[in-house]
Amino acid sequence: MSRALPVLLALGALLVAGASLWLLSRRTAPDVGAIAHARVGDIALAYEAGYARFAAGRGGGRLDRLDLAATLPDFRPAGDELRASGPDGRDPGLLFLSIAPAERSVDPADRTAALYATFLEAEVVEDESGLIMRRFAAGSPYAGEDLYFDAPEGRAFAARCTRPTTPPDELPQTCVVAFRLEGLDVDARFDRRALRHWPSIAHGARNLVRGMSAR
């Protein structure tokens, strides 16, 4: 009996520890498809918690900014994958969204004509993806970047992309698309190689944000 007692006590401790770990995992790892609720500025949003890049977004509540991640071109939730493997700005299959209250500034849809045009070089190139590409001039606020936009003025899609360097500097070549929707300003960031998916980015990002405010 004296030998059996320590064994029974050890088994009991293991069972208690296992139950505690199970309860902790239930609290910190919501079920697939769980819905988070957040308020960004005055806008209430509801979204799959799996889109959230950080713990604050996964928990919801009042946020200054909401950061999400989605796969390209199908816009599946990618936040869980990033938490497991770490963020990778070089992955052409990922898109990062930053959502904040709309500012009192030029609407992103008007930036190509009202803001960027002043700083663009004269050369116009039609990209193989069907977009127009123009370089930002040296010495401008956007030096070292190229602008890719849909004709004629980039209202549906306009991406500022870092220009490849010679020799390569090993830094990610990223693009940023901005749009205003439902009282929110949204920045969508992705690898330059994903420009071929621009129609999916233009429509998918808007549909995702629109669906979040409609739940």
C-alpha positions in Angstrom: 0.0 0.0 0.0 2.9 2.3 0.8 4.4 1.8 -2.6 1.0 2.3 -4.5 0.2 5.6 -2.8 3.0 7.7 -4.5 2.0 6.2 -7.9 -1.6 7.1 -7.4 -0.7 10.6 -6.3 1.5 11.0 -9.4 -1.2 9.9 -11.7 -3.7 12.3 -10.0 -1.2 15.2 -10.5 -0.9 14.3 -14.2 -4.6 14.2 -14.7 -5.0 17.6 -13.0 -2.3 19.1 -15.1 -3.8 17.7 -18.3 -7.2 19.1 -17.4 -5.7 22.5 -16.7 -3.9 22.5 -20.1 -7.1 21.5 -21.9 -9.0 24.3 -20.2 -6.3 26.8 -21.1 -6.3 25.8 -24.7 -10.0 26.2 -24.8 -9.7 29.8 -23.5 -6.8 30.8 -25.8 -7.7 29.0 -29.0 -11.2 29.7 -30.2 -12.9 27.2 -32.5 -12.4 27.5 -36.2 -14.9 30.0 -37.6 -15.3 31.8 -34.2 -16.5 35.4 -34.7 -14.8 38.3 -33.0 -16.5 41.7 -32.4 -14.5 44.9 -32.4 -15.2 48.6 -32.6 -12.8 50.8 -34.7 -13.6 54.4 -34.1 -17.4 54.5 -34.4 -17.7 51.5 -36.6 -18.7 48.1 -35.2 -17.1 45.1 -37.0 -17.6 41.4 -36.8 -15.2 39.0 -38.5 -13.7 35.5 -38.2 -11.1 35.5 -35.4 -8.8 33.6 -37.7 -8.2 36.7 -39.8 -6.7 38.6 -36.8 -2.9 39.0 -36.9 -2.5 39.9 -33.3 -4.1 39.0 -29.9 -5.9 42.3 -29.6 -7.8 41.7 -32.8 -8.6 38.1 -31.9 -10.1 39.3 -28.6 -12.1 42.2 -30.1 -13.3 45.2 -28.2 -12.4 48.8 -28.9 -9.3 49.2 -31.1 -7.4 52.1 -32.6 -6.5 49.8 -35.5 -7.4 46.3 -36.6 -4.8 44.2 -38.4 -5.9 41.2 -40.5 -4.2 38.7 -42.8 -5.8 36.8 -45.7 -4.6 34.4 -48.4 -4.4 35.4 -52.0 -6.3 35.1 -54.3 -9.1 33.4 -52.3 -9.1 35.6 -49.1 -9.2 32.8 -46.5 -8.2 33.7 -42.9 -4.4 33.6 -42.5 -3.9 35.0 -39.0 -3.5 31.6 -37.4 -0.8 30.6 -40.0 1.2 33.7 -39.3 1.0 33.2 -35.5 2.3 29.6 -36.0 5.1 30.5 -38.5 5.9 34.2 -38.0 5.1 37.1 -40.4 6.6 36.8 -43.9 6.4 40.0 -45.9 7.9 38.1 -48.9 5.1 35.6 -49.3 3.2 36.4 -52.5 0.3 34.4 -51.2 -0.6 36.7 -48.3 -2.3 40.0 -48.0 -2.2 42.2 -44.9 -5.0 44.7 -44.0 -4.8 47.6 -41.6 -8.1 49.1 -40.8 -8.5 52.5 -39.0 -11.1 55.3 -38.8 -11.3 57.4 -41.9 -9.2 60.6 -41.9 -10.1 64.0 -43.2 -7.7 63.8 -46.1 -7.9 63.1 -49.9 -10.0 60.1 -50.6 -7.6 57.3 -51.7 -9.6 56.9 -54.9 -8.6 60.4 -55.9 -4.9 60.2 -54.9 -3.6 59.3 -58.4 -5.0 62.4 -60.0 -5.0 64.8 -57.1 -1.7 63.8 -55.3 0.5 61.4 -57.1 0.4 62.9 -60.7 2.6 65.8 -59.6 5.5 63.5 -58.7 5.3 61.0 -61.6 7.8 60.7 -64.5 6.5 61.2 -68.0 7.1 57.6 -69.2 3.9 55.4 -69.3 4.2 51.6 -69.4 1.4 49.1 -69.7 2.2 46.2 -67.4 1.6 42.6 -68.5 -1.1 42.4 -65.8 -3.1 45.1 -67.7 -2.2 47.9 -65.2 -0.5 51.2 -66.1 2.9 51.7 -64.5 4.6 55.0 -63.9 7.7 55.8 -61.9 7.9 58.3 -59.1 10.6 60.9 -59.8 13.8 61.0 -57.9 13.7 63.6 -55.1 9.9 63.3 -54.7 8.3 62.1 -51.5 7.8 58.7 -53.1 11.2 58.3 -54.7 12.2 54.6 -55.2 8.6 53.6 -55.8 6.5 52.8 -58.8 2.7 53.4 -59.2 0.6 50.7 -60.8 -3.0 51.7 -61.5 -6.0 50.8 -63.6 -7.0 53.2 -66.4 -7.7 56.0 -66.6 -7.0 57.4 -63.1 -6.7 54.5 -60.7 -10.0 55.0 -58.9 -10.6 51.2 -58.6 -7.0 50.2 -58.0 -3.7 52.1 -57.4 -0.7 50.5 -55.8 2.5 52.1 -54.7 5.2 49.5 -54.9 8.9 49.6 -53.8 11.2 49.4 -56.9 13.7 46.6 -57.2 17.2 47.7 -56.5 20.4 46.9 -58.4 22.1 45.0 -56.8 19.2 43.5 -54.8 19.1 44.8 -51.2 17.3 41.6 -49.9 14.4 43.7 -48.6 10.8 42.7 -49.4 9.4 44.4 -52.4 5.9 45.4 -51.2 2.9 47.2 -52.6 0.3 49.2 -50.7 -3.3 49.8 -51.9 -5.5 52.2 -49.9 -9.2 52.7 -50.1 -12.0 54.2 -48.0 -15.1 52.3 -47.2 -17.9 52.4 -44.6 -16.3 55.2 -42.7 -12.9 53.3 -42.6 -9.5 53.8 -44.2 -8.0 50.5 -45.3 -4.4 49.8 -46.3 -3.8 46.5 -48.1 -0.1 45.4 -48.2 1.2 42.5 -50.3 4.3 41.2 -52.2 4.9 42.9 -55.5 4.8 39.5 -57.2 1.1 39.3 -56.3 0.2 42.2 -58.6 -1.1 39.7 -61.1 -3.9 39.1 -58.7 -4.9 42.8 -58.7 -8.6 42.3 -59.7 -9.0 39.8 -56.7 -7.2 42.3 -54.4 -9.4 45.2 -55.6 -12.7 43.4 -55.1 -11.8 40.9 -52.4 -10.4 43.4 -49.9 -13.5 45.6 -50.3 -15.9 42.7 -50.0 -14.1 41.4 -46.9 -14.4 44.8 -45.1 -18.0 45.4 -46.3 -19.0 41.9 -45.0 -17.4 42.7 -41.6 -19.6 45.8 -41.1 -22.7 44.0 -42.4 -22.8 41.1 -39.9 
